[in-house]
Amino acid sequence: MGSGPIVSSGGGGGWYRWCHDSNGGGKSSNGGAARNGNHNNNNNNEACVVSSTLAYFLLSLAVLGSIGILYARFMITANVRTGITAAGCQQDNEGSWAIGIFYGDSPFSLKPIEDINVWKNKSAAWPVANPIITCASLSDAGSPSNFVADPFLYVQGDILYVFYETKNSITMQGDIGVSRSLDKGATWQQLGIALDEEWHLSYPYVFEYNGNIYMMPEGSTKGDLRLYRSTDFPLKWTLEKVIMKKPLVDSFMIPHNGKFYLFGSDHSGFGTKKNGHLSIWHSVSPLGPWKPHKKNPIHNTHKSVGARNGGRPFVHNGNLYRIGQDCGDTYGRRIRVFKISVLTTEDFEEIEVPSNIEESLKGRNAWNGARHHHLDVQRLSSGEWVAVIDGDRVPSGDSVRRSVFGFGAVIAVGALVVLVGMVVGAVKCLVPLSWCPHSMGKRSDSFLAWERPSLLSSKIRLLCSRLNRASSIVHARVRPNTCTGVLFLVLAVVAAAALTCTGVKYLYGGSGAEEPYPLDGSYSQFTLLTMTFDARLWNLKMYVKHYSRCASVREIVVVWNKGTPPLQSDFDSAVPVRVRVEEKNSLNNRFKADPAIKTRGVLELDDDIMMTCDDVERGFRVWRERPDRIVGFYPRFVGGGGRLRYRGEKYARGHNGYNMILTGAAFIDGGAAFERYWSEEAKEGRALVDGFFNCEDVLMNYLYANGSSSSVVEYVRPTWAVDTSKFSGVAISRNTQAHYGVRSNCLKKFSDMYGSLGDRKLGFNRRKDGWDV
């Protein structure tokens, strides 16, 4: 009989013999001694093969692991919620919902709080920006939360209460939380948990009836709809009545023409379309009994239509409106507004109208960049309308999706490592034959009797052989010493590195959002200002596209010093871009007073500097701690006494300190800084700037230092920064030595005018968060 594809063996060594033995599985004409010698030699060779293969895999792990670590270090943003209890703000497959507040002259002209210019106080870096309630708000207050959603307002005079679902990070079920604002929504106090049952609660519809305050939350997992009455508002509630034995979701009730109407969705019925169903019941009292509407179900259609309720209905100009959810692309993608034209016990009609709510173009960097699914808008006694809207930066199921992509990338990397190992000869076999059923050492007669006729055993042995044969086939067809082999190896290594970064991004990088950093639980926004001219338009377009997506950027102001200014249509921007054309080409224009700027914070950032949004947000967070300073990313040290020389950052680090921050990348208080720069005191310095066409940033540092006896600068280290002018060939300071020479002259003259900076030295690595190392 001829030899089969499987080499039988009674002991170890099968792996090596299949891969290397050319003598029929170790047979020898020299008898048993030769067989024993070959057996020992094969064992040694197998150990050698195993050792080299293990070394290859360890080397691959070290190289790809280093790539992944470097990628995580420089390309993945840190956790912005440092300081939050470890129990709160965990990744949740339902999302990372937060709550924002909006104002308007009508329900159809709502603007976020940052557009209304609400200030917390005049000494802080505000106006206030959304979101106003987040998982961090509750977690920091002692109620660990993964997200907050489904907000409902309750207004008592000038006091605003917001009730909402908060997903408990420990029990992983929804509770009802409540927050209060005494200053029209600028600041919020987290009062705690208003209602906590043994089952999931959400959608806390709060209303007043006959002098009592009621709450009708969703508790569909309990299988009924319950009405609670406040006994000590807002934190104590008692069960008033189970008003319906149906697992209704997102329900509300309203009085209309002498009756009460209850709207809700029952997804438990046969043939009911989830998120596309709506039914109505009617009664003479909120306590019931409730009778079904004759047209039920009102809707049982596609989930994108807006059948499922998305907040409190409202009346405007005598018309009744209902809020619905569009769950087409993902759960809670957006809200839809419907004008109810007919509502009786026998008939119902509604027609969709525009909501006029602007959706953010900042994607995941915006707190509501992916979806918003709930609105409660009410009219205040002043006639103004106030609304709360929830939003999320990621779609539903994002954490599971990231896990699938991440582990998929890891598996693909493993496959590429094995494939490259086959080509270079480091991986001889995929499956050691000693792992297969026929190579398991001594076996009993009963096992042998089972093995011979077993189809499964034969298939396993055949699979092992074919897998191991693949290594030889790949190595034979793709030779590493040929052009094709080299090209294959290069592409495979590049793909493995890219997939490694992809895996790290999805598994370690969280949602991928570059979120803003709150200060005392509040957010704000700043204006981004840059100065440029026509030859640098390429830089400017890339600059605007990138920085307009940063979460806290409200507006970009372009100071246009020379040439034909660009049009708005030239920019791909997520925020307004305003081009301010100057009559004179002067570096002093950078700090010209601009009443149109609506934020206290201004980031002066040259158009050829590219850094991450996370670095920008960290800088903004540090500046908000003390807005009277210059906070930036490029430190310099100017010594005191002797011949003053301008030097780079390396010199500052060599002296372990700095006393100047270049305002080509720095946060300042726009109003105070611009006024200081254009004061009579700075007139001589401005003339010097025009004469040298340089040193405007140096002058600003001297003016700040001259106006205060305390430290006036602070450094934040960027993860990385790229000078894009090097690629476009339009760098302003091409000759570094000449540029530094001019600046050295400026130092001497400014020191004579405004005093020395030598005694203002600050050390690196002073911050506890390590942002200034």
C-alpha positions, 0 to 999 in steps of 0.5 A: 500500500502507498503512504497516506497523507497522515504519518502515524506515530506512537509518541511525540515528534509528529509535528516536526516529522510532517514538516521536515522528514523526507525518510518516510516518517523516520524509517531507517534501514539501520534498525532500532538504533537508527530509529532511536537516534532519529527519534532523539534528533527529531525531538531536538529539531522539534524543540528548535522549531518550537523555539524559533517560532515562539521567538518570532511570535514574541518579536511580533508581539513586541513590535506591534504592541509598541506600535499600539502603545505609541498610537494610544499615547499620541493619537487617543484622547485621555479620559476627560472624566478624571476625578469622577468616581470610578462607579460613574460614567461607564461605557453603556450600550444604550449611549452617553445621553446628556441634557441641554437647555434652550431658549426662544421667543417661540417653541420653533425658534429655540437656541442653546444657552450658549447662544443666549450669552447667559453668564454664571458670573462676571469673574469667570470664563463664561458664557455657559454652554450645554450640556447642563446635566450629564452623568458626571453631574450626578456621579460627582454628587454621589449618585453614580450614573451612566447617562441622563435622558428623557428630561421633563421640566417643572416650573415654580415661579423663577425656579426650574426643576428637571426630572429625568431618567438616570441609569444607575451605574451599579444596578444598571437600571433606570431611576428618576433623578431631579435637578434644580436651577435658581438662575434661569438654567445657568447653574444646576444643583443635583438634588438626588434620586426622586424615585427608585423602584425595583424595576427600570424607570424612565420618561418621568412625565410630571404635571399638576392637577387639582393642587397636587403634583403627579408623576407618570414614569414609564415602568413597562418592565413591571407590566403596567402604567403607574401614577405617583403623587408628590408628598414632599416635592421634589424628592418624595413620592407615593403610589397613587394608582395603577392606571392601566394594566399595560406595559406602555412606553413613553406615555403622557396625558393632556387635558383637551376639550373637557377630557383627558387623553393618554398617549402611549405605545404598547409594544407587547401586542401581536403584530405591533411594530416596535417604535412605530406604534401609538395608541390613545385612551380617554377619560374624564380624570387622570385617575381613570377609568381609561377607554381606548380610542376608536381609531387605535392603534393610531400608528403602527408603522415604520419606526422612522415616522415618529409614532413613539412619543418624544416629550411633552406636548405643547400649545402654541398660538392655539394649536396643539403639538405632539413630539415624536421620535424618529428611530430610523437610522438608530434609536432616538435619532431625532425628534419630529413635531406634529400639529394635532388638527383633530382630537376627539374620542372618535377621531384623530389627525396630525400633520408633521411640521418643521421643528427648526432645531439645528443639528450639530455638525461636529459629530461625536465631539458634540454632546448631541452630535449623533442624536436627540430624542426628547423635548419638553418646551414650556412658556415662562411667565415672562413670555419666553419659552424654555426647553430641555432636550437630551442628546447623545454623541454616539448612536445606539449600540456603539460600545458593542459595535466598537468591541466587534470591530476591535476584536475583529481587528485583533484577529486579523492582525493575528492572521497576518502575523501567521501569514508573514511567518509562513512566508519568511519560514518562521512558522513551519506548521499551524497545528502540531500533530501531537495535538491531533487524535492520532498523535496522542501517545499510548492509547487503549485498545478500545480507543483504537477500535473507536478511532479506526472507523470514526469519521470525525477522527479521520476528518480531524486528522485530515484537517490538521494535515491540510492546515500544516501543508498550507505553510509549505505551500505559502512558503513555496509560492511567495518567496521572500527574496523576490520582488513579489515576496518583498512587496507582499511582506511590506503590505502585510506589515503595514496592514498589521500595523494599521489593524493594530492601531484600529484595534487599539482605537476601538477597544481602548479609545472609547467612543473616539470623541474629543470631549470638552473638560468641565470646570465645576460641572459647567461647560463654556465656549471660546472664539478661535482667532487667526491672522493670515493672508491670501498666500496661506489659503490652503493652510486656512481651509484645512485649519477651519475644517479641523478646528471647527469640529472641536467641541468648545469652538463657537466661532472662527474669526479670520483676521485678513491682512492682505490680498483678496479675502475668501468667501464663506463657501470656501470653507468646510466649517461646523461653526460660523466663520467671520473674515475681518478684512484689515486696511493695513497689513500689521501684526498688531491687528491680531489683538484689535478689539472686536465687539462682535466676539461673544465669548470671554475666552479667545484662542489666538492660534496661528493658521499653520499650527495643527494639534488635536482638539483634545489638546485645545480643550485641555488648554481651555480647561486650564485657562478657565481656572484663572482667566486673567492669565495667558495659557498656551502651548509654546513656552519660552524662558527669558533670563534676567540681566546680561545680554538678552537672547531669544531662544526656543523651548529647548532652552526653557526646558534646560533651565527647568522653567519658563516665563513667557507663552507665545500667543501664536497658540494661547488662550487669553481674555479677549476683552481685557487683553485687547484693551491692554494691548491698545492702551496708551502705555503700549503705544511705543511697543506697538510701533516697535512691532510695526517696525520689526514686523515681529514680536507682537506676542512678546509685547503681550507677555510684557504687558501682562507681566507689567500689569500684575505681580503674580504669575500671568502665564501657564503652559499646557503640553500638547500631545503633538503639534504640526507646522503645516506651513512647512508643507505649503512653502509659505512659512513667515519665519523661514530664517530661524537665526534672523527671526531669533535675532529680531526677537532678541532686539525686541526683548531688550527694548521691551525690558527697557520699556516695561521691566524684566521678566527674569523674576517670573520663572515658573517650573514645569510639572507643577500641575497634579494632572501632569498637563505641563510636563 
